[in-house]
Amino acid sequence: MTTMRSPLPAQERSNPLVGIGRMSLKAAVAAFLLFVVLGPLAGLVIWSFTITWFWPSVLPTEWGLKYWGFVGNSGMMKALTTGVLIAVTVTLLCLLIATPLSYLLARVKIPFKPLILLLFLLPQAFPQLPVFANTAAILYRFNMGGKVSGVIMIHLVGALVFAVWTLTAVFKSIPVSLEEAAINLGASRTRAFLTVALPLALPGLIASSVLVFLWSLDEFTGTLLVGAPFVQTLPTFMYAAAQGYELQVASITAILLMVPGIVMLALMERYLKSEYLSKFGGA
Amino acid sequence: MERVEVLALTKSYGKAKALSDVSLTFPEGSLTAVLGPSGCGKTTLMRSIAGFIQPEAGEIRFGGQNVTRLQPQERGTAMVFQSYALWPHMTVYDNIAYGLKLKRIPETEVRRRVQEVLELVEISGVTGVERRKPPELSGGQQQRVALARALVVQPRVLLLDEPLSNLDAKVRQRLRVEIRRLQKAVGTTAIYVTHDQEEALAIADHVVIMNKGQVEQAGTPEEVYRRPANLFVADFMGITNVLRGQAAESLGATAGGTAVFRANEARILHATDAVPPEHVVLAGQVEEVTYLGTAYRHYIRIGAELVMVDADRAMAEPQVRLALPRTAIQIFAA
């Protein structure tokens, strides 16, 4: 009777073989995860320091910084600055349009509200290529093809979707009574928005801006369709480089593209409290 | 210190009438509790007075001035919200000073008045309270800050929207005495919306009972408690015993009418007891007895109705007689 009653985990703990089995299982899972996450990254890093690497050798036969030297003098630097310029502009324009729009969508009873929100989702609901191809055709008609302004426009198509949907949720999560309290004490609607709703939405605004910025920096299809070959950002530059089988240049570009994301996430982690982040996600 | 008048106010949401032809007077400097079940229109009434809801018809006057078409910002009311609605990103000081800064009152004056109101709501003892943010305070403290924010602007009308319903019973009882004291101290006309009849009776000079967008009764706490105007008010005031049909008619009700009385006002007579003067007697059958601590509650069947009567000790015999003072019986026509 007593042995039957003793709980199962205790029995397992008493058996050293089970303990070892568990530990090795954990180690295997950890190793697998590390491989999945770091494997491709490691490949990128190795390729970026490669000068020659021919099949069937496991590691490059000649190492060096030769290709990192291209960062400074090739079109890569120009592509990076163009990409950042576009991403910053897209983020600012997006905030400027999406903030008031999502505030209205969250607060005011507008007829056909679901329809408006759906309209903003449409570009994401269809395959990107036809949507962007059509938009590109229109942009060319307005003489924006092959220009930075055109790339900004096509980025906005996608960016506004993210921004409007997330910011509407952010503003909805702020109780109306907070603004009513301000209005009740004599504040105008604008002032109530600026002093109450906006500061409370700030973490959401920042998180949404980071998303938009990174998305724009990474955007490929639209940039290629509208911008190429005159406007090149890092993703299209990488595409061009990889087509020439210069895997080294492509790897370096990929590493450069990851840097802003890692920096931004680190900053968000550092300066935005986790509760804000969870609110942003859960709102 | 202004009288608030509401004249024939009407507001509907779709087909539902939230307010239908409501007319009321809130005397200057008084505290009036607007009482009713949820959906009775009490919140719509309060939000109309604050200016957040535009009524379809009727008029609202503050001290004779018609404010019906004024924006909420121009009305000079101050509202205390059920959820407190304190701004979590501002300090307590900035929360309270907000209304004063809007009025472009000089900084030193703002500082003095915030300090004064913090003492008035008895929260200045909490160390560093001005620099704290509302989420760091307890529910009761937050409500005191919300009161301070409303009182500091010296409003024409103070509006309290179920201010205590998010607090636990003990804090609620303390704070309602506080609210009463504060309202008397500043002398502002106050309107207090609640669904809690005990709270309404304890706090108010006048009680207005609403149901389905209409006023059922308005009067002093004693009036609505002792002389409910109809069955709805009686029920809302905690009168649980309702007699209909023959039993009601034997107490003087007309056909189809009802007779009501409170559980603690009837007396159960022993077999040998004589009927006291000015009392009427009802015969009934004890079905159940429960112990409440303060008394034994008897569930007694009279005709088709089950009534509750409290007594000091449990009755053993099933057949009993109830003695009711004539003054304790309310008769309502059908």
Interface residues (C-beta under 8 A of the other chain):
Chain A: P175 S177 L178 E180 A181 A182 I183 N184 L185 G186 A187 S188 R191 T195 V196 P199 L200
Chain B: A50 F52 P72 Q73 T77 A78 M79 F81 S83 A85 L86 W87 P88 H89 Y98 G99 L102 K103 R149 V153
